[in-house]
Amino acid sequence: MLIFSVLGALEINVPGKKIEISGELQRTLLQTLLVGEGESVSSEALMRRMWGESMWDVQPNTLYAHISRLRRRLRALEPERTEPRLTVHPSGYRLALAEGELDATEFVRKINSVEAGKFHSPGDSVRLLREALAMWRGPAFGDAARTPACRRAAVRYEAYRLRALELLFGAELENGNHATILAELYETHLAHPLHERYCELLMIAFYRSGRQADALEIYRRMWRRLADELGVRPSPQLQRTEQAILSHDPALDHPAVPPDASAPSAPWTRCPVLS
């Protein structure tokens, strides 16, 4: 069984070792096929996914030669496999992928399971979300997300990663772990300063940690940033959270974190200090 990893630089894992695919075009071809997550793709569509409008400058024989080379390489990695991993048929090409063989598909499946509310306790959600986020080794496809299809897929997977963090921090707060995740949540907010949900969750974490002034300062900074960079005001939800903090609304002390929550946490010892 091969495990294909694209949440970071491309890797193929076989039991006990990692395999590199040599040659930039071979790696590009494999990554583009992986983007399809097991679907069949025609020659023209595959070339368009790899080269975009520049596909007309590429000889079809170039693709065929690299398809043949990749088929041989994959077959050598799985000598006991009865069916070819990469099949060629009249409608095009298909890279067969069973459940669990592509890390990005598994990642998305885990996030969707939490989002669908399949877990009864926030602790179970946290465990699955941390497992999912631990699958990331760097930006999707690493530095090789050059093809149009890989760039689009990288954006999609990154959106899922950001959503996973929202769900994770919401579930951690629902578990009462506001002090434990404070530094982690603060760093995530700094990395995504215009992401209002991270800001809201950080405000709640500060407030529950007895740091109302820091919670309000985070809000003021967000207000200025949104006004200066986007020319907009904070969302009604974020404004309501600020008012709840100002009025010491008892609802803020309740484990539930509106509007969306689900999800123990990695130990963080540093506590951020606003200055």
C-alpha positions as CSV (number, residue, x, y, z in Angstrom):
1,M,0.0,0.0,0.0
2,L,1.3,3.4,-0.9
3,I,0.4,6.6,1.0
4,F,0.6,9.8,-1.1
5,S,1.2,12.9,0.9
6,V,0.6,16.4,-0.6
7,L,0.1,18.4,2.6
8,G,3.6,19.6,2.3
9,A,6.2,18.6,-0.4
10,L,5.1,15.6,-2.4
11,E,6.0,12.3,-0.7
12,I,5.2,8.7,-1.3
13,N,5.4,6.5,1.8
14,V,5.7,2.7,1.7
15,P,6.1,0.7,4.8
16,G,9.4,1.7,6.5
17,K,10.5,4.4,4.0
18,K,9.8,7.4,2.0
19,I,10.1,7.5,-1.8
20,E,11.0,10.4,-4.0
21,I,9.8,10.8,-7.5
22,S,12.8,12.1,-9.5
23,G,12.3,14.7,-12.3
24,E,10.3,17.9,-12.0
25,L,7.8,16.9,-14.7
26,Q,7.3,13.5,-13.2
27,R,6.5,15.1,-9.8
28,T,4.2,17.7,-11.5
29,L,2.4,14.9,-13.4
30,L,1.8,12.9,-10.2
31,Q,0.7,15.9,-8.2
32,T,-1.8,16.9,-10.9
33,L,-3.2,13.3,-11.0
34,L,-3.5,13.3,-7.2
35,V,-5.5,16.5,-7.3
36,G,-8.2,14.5,-9.1
37,E,-8.4,12.3,-6.0
38,G,-9.0,9.1,-8.1
39,E,-11.2,10.5,-10.9
40,S,-10.6,9.8,-14.5
41,V,-9.2,12.7,-16.6
42,S,-8.8,13.0,-20.4
43,S,-5.5,13.8,-22.0
44,E,-6.6,17.3,-22.9
45,A,-8.0,18.0,-19.4
46,L,-4.8,16.7,-17.8
47,M,-2.6,18.9,-20.1
48,R,-4.8,21.9,-19.3
49,R,-4.5,21.2,-15.5
50,M,-0.7,21.0,-15.8
51,W,0.0,23.8,-18.2
52,G,-3.1,26.0,-18.5
53,E,-3.3,27.9,-21.7
54,S,0.3,27.0,-22.4
55,M,-0.8,23.5,-23.1
56,W,-0.9,24.3,-26.8
57,D,2.8,24.7,-26.8
58,V,3.4,21.2,-25.4
59,Q,3.6,18.2,-27.7
60,P,1.1,15.4,-26.7
61,N,3.9,12.9,-27.0
62,T,5.6,14.6,-24.0
63,L,2.7,13.7,-21.8
64,Y,2.4,10.2,-23.1
65,A,6.1,9.6,-22.4
66,H,5.9,10.8,-18.9
67,I,2.7,8.8,-18.2
68,S,4.5,5.6,-19.3
69,R,7.5,6.5,-17.1
70,L,5.3,7.2,-14.1
71,R,3.4,4.0,-14.6
72,R,6.6,2.0,-14.6
73,R,7.8,3.8,-11.5
74,L,4.6,3.2,-9.5
75,R,4.5,-0.5,-10.7
76,A,8.0,-1.0,-9.3
77,L,6.9,0.3,-5.9
78,E,4.1,-2.2,-5.7
79,P,5.3,-5.4,-7.4
80,E,2.5,-7.5,-5.7
81,R,-0.3,-5.2,-7.0
82,T,-2.4,-7.0,-9.6
83,E,-4.0,-3.9,-11.2
84,P,-1.9,-1.0,-12.4
85,R,-2.0,2.0,-10.1
86,L,-2.1,4.3,-13.1
87,T,-4.5,3.1,-15.8
88,V,-4.8,4.3,-19.4
89,H,-8.2,3.9,-21.1
90,P,-10.1,5.5,-24.0
91,S,-11.5,8.3,-21.7
92,G,-8.1,9.2,-20.4
93,Y,-6.0,8.4,-17.3
94,R,-6.9,7.4,-13.7
95,L,-4.6,7.2,-10.7
96,A,-6.4,4.6,-8.4
97,L,-6.6,5.7,-4.8
98,A,-8.2,3.6,-2.0
99,E,-9.4,5.1,1.2
100,G,-6.6,6.3,3.3
101,E,-4.0,6.5,0.5
102,L,-4.1,10.3,0.0
103,D,-3.5,12.5,3.0
104,A,-5.4,15.5,1.7
105,T,-8.6,13.4,1.2
106,E,-8.2,11.9,4.8
107,F,-7.7,15.4,6.2
108,V,-10.9,16.8,4.5
109,R,-12.8,13.7,5.6
110,K,-11.9,14.3,9.3
111,I,-12.8,18.0,9.1
112,N,-16.2,17.2,7.5
113,S,-16.9,14.6,10.2
114,V,-16.4,17.2,12.9
115,E,-18.4,19.8,11.0
116,A,-21.3,17.4,10.6
117,G,-21.5,16.9,14.4
118,K,-20.7,13.2,14.4
119,F,-19.0,13.4,17.8
120,H,-20.9,13.7,21.1
121,S,-18.0,15.3,23.1
122,P,-15.8,18.3,22.3
123,G,-12.9,16.1,23.5
124,D,-13.4,13.6,20.7
125,S,-13.6,16.4,18.2
126,V,-10.4,17.9,19.5
127,R,-8.6,14.6,19.2
128,L,-9.6,14.1,15.6
129,L,-8.9,17.8,14.7
130,R,-5.4,17.6,16.2
131,E,-4.8,14.4,14.3
132,A,-5.9,16.0,11.1
133,L,-3.8,19.2,11.6
134,A,-0.7,17.1,12.4
135,M,-0.9,15.7,8.9
136,W,0.4,19.1,7.6
137,R,4.1,19.3,7.0
138,G,4.1,22.6,5.2
139,P,2.1,24.4,2.5
140,A,0.1,22.0,0.3
141,F,2.3,20.6,-2.5
142,G,5.3,22.5,-1.0
143,D,7.1,24.8,-3.4
144,A,5.9,22.8,-6.4
145,A,2.3,24.0,-6.6
146,R,3.0,25.6,-9.9
147,T,0.3,24.0,-12.1
148,P,-3.1,25.6,-12.3
149,A,-4.8,22.5,-10.8
150,C,-2.3,22.3,-7.9
151,R,-2.6,26.0,-7.1
152,R,-6.4,25.7,-6.9
153,A,-6.2,22.6,-4.8
154,A,-3.7,24.2,-2.5
155,V,-6.1,27.1,-1.9
156,R,-8.9,24.7,-1.2
157,Y,-6.9,22.6,1.3
158,E,-5.7,25.7,3.0
159,A,-9.3,26.9,3.5
160,Y,-10.0,23.5,5.1
161,R,-7.0,24.0,7.4
162,L,-8.2,27.4,8.5
163,R,-11.6,26.0,9.2
164,A,-10.1,23.1,11.2
165,L,-8.4,25.6,13.4
166,E,-11.7,27.5,14.0
167,L,-13.4,24.2,15.0
168,L,-10.4,23.2,17.1
169,F,-10.3,26.4,19.2
170,G,-14.0,26.5,19.5
171,A,-14.1,23.0,20.9
172,E,-11.1,23.7,23.2
173,L,-13.1,26.6,24.6
174,E,-16.2,24.4,24.9
175,N,-14.0,22.0,26.9
176,G,-13.0,24.9,29.3
177,N,-9.4,24.9,28.0
178,H,-9.1,28.7,27.5
179,A,-5.9,29.1,29.5
180,T,-4.2,26.1,27.8
181,I,-4.7,27.3,24.3
182,L,-4.3,31.0,24.8
183,A,-0.8,31.2,23.4
184,E,-1.6,28.9,20.5
185,L,-4.7,30.9,19.6
186,Y,-2.8,34.2,20.0
187,E,-0.2,33.1,17.5
188,T,-2.8,31.9,15.1
189,H,-4.5,35.3,15.3
190,L,-1.2,37.0,14.6
191,A,-0.7,34.8,11.5
192,H,-4.2,35.7,10.2
193,P,-4.9,39.2,11.6
194,L,-8.0,39.8,9.4
195,H,-9.7,36.5,10.4
196,E,-12.5,37.7,12.6
197,R,-13.4,34.2,14.0
198,Y,-9.9,33.8,15.4
199,C,-10.2,37.3,16.9
200,E,-13.5,36.5,18.5
201,L,-12.3,33.2,20.0
202,L,-9.1,34.9,21.3
203,M,-11.3,37.6,22.9
204,I,-13.3,35.0,24.7
205,A,-10.2,33.1,25.8
206,F,-8.7,36.3,27.2
207,Y,-12.0,37.2,29.0
208,R,-12.4,33.8,30.6
209,S,-8.7,33.9,31.7
210,G,-9.5,37.1,33.7
211,R,-7.9,39.4,31.1
212,Q,-10.8,41.6,30.0
213,A,-8.5,44.6,29.1
214,D,-6.5,42.4,26.7
215,A,-9.7,41.0,25.2
216,L,-10.9,44.6,24.5
217,E,-7.5,45.6,23.2
218,I,-7.6,42.8,20.7
219,Y,-11.0,44.0,19.5
220,R,-9.7,47.6,19.1
221,R,-6.8,46.5,17.1
222,M,-9.0,44.5,14.8
223,W,-11.3,47.4,14.4
224,R,-8.4,49.7,13.3
225,R,-7.0,47.0,11.0
226,L,-10.3,46.3,9.2
227,A,-10.9,50.1,8.8
228,D,-7.3,50.8,7.5
229,E,-6.8,47.8,5.3
230,L,-10.4,47.0,4.1
231,G,-12.4,50.0,4.8
232,V,-15.0,48.0,6.7
233,R,-16.3,47.6,10.3
234,P,-16.1,44.4,12.4
235,S,-18.9,42.0,11.7
236,P,-22.1,42.2,13.9
237,Q,-21.0,38.9,15.6
238,L,-17.7,40.4,16.6
239,Q,-19.4,43.6,17.8
240,R,-21.8,41.5,19.9
241,T,-18.9,39.7,21.5
242,E,-17.3,43.0,22.4
243,Q,-20.6,44.2,24.0
244,A,-20.9,41.0,25.9
245,I,-17.4,41.4,27.3
246,L,-18.1,45.0,28.3
247,S,-21.3,44.0,30.1
248,H,-19.8,40.9,31.7
249,D,-22.6,38.8,30.0
250,P,-22.9,35.5,32.0
251,A,-23.3,33.7,28.7
252,L,-19.6,34.2,28.0
253,D,-18.7,32.0,30.9
254,H,-20.8,29.1,29.5
255,P,-18.7,26.4,27.7
256,A,-20.6,26.8,24.4
257,V,-18.9,29.2,22.0
258,P,-21.3,30.6,19.4
259,P,-21.8,30.6,16.5
260,D,-19.8,27.4,15.7
261,A,-17.9,25.2,18.0
262,S,-16.7,21.7,18.2
263,A,-13.5,20.4,19.7
264,P,-7.5,18.4,24.7
265,S,-4.9,20.2,23.5
266,A,-1.2,20.4,23.0
267,P,0.6,21.9,26.0
268,W,1.5,25.5,25.5
269,T,3.5,27.2,28.3
270,R,4.0,30.7,26.8
271,C,1.4,33.2,27.6
272,P,1.2,36.2,25.2
273,V,1.5,39.7,26.6
274,L,0.0,42.6,24.7
275,S,2.1,45.7,24.3
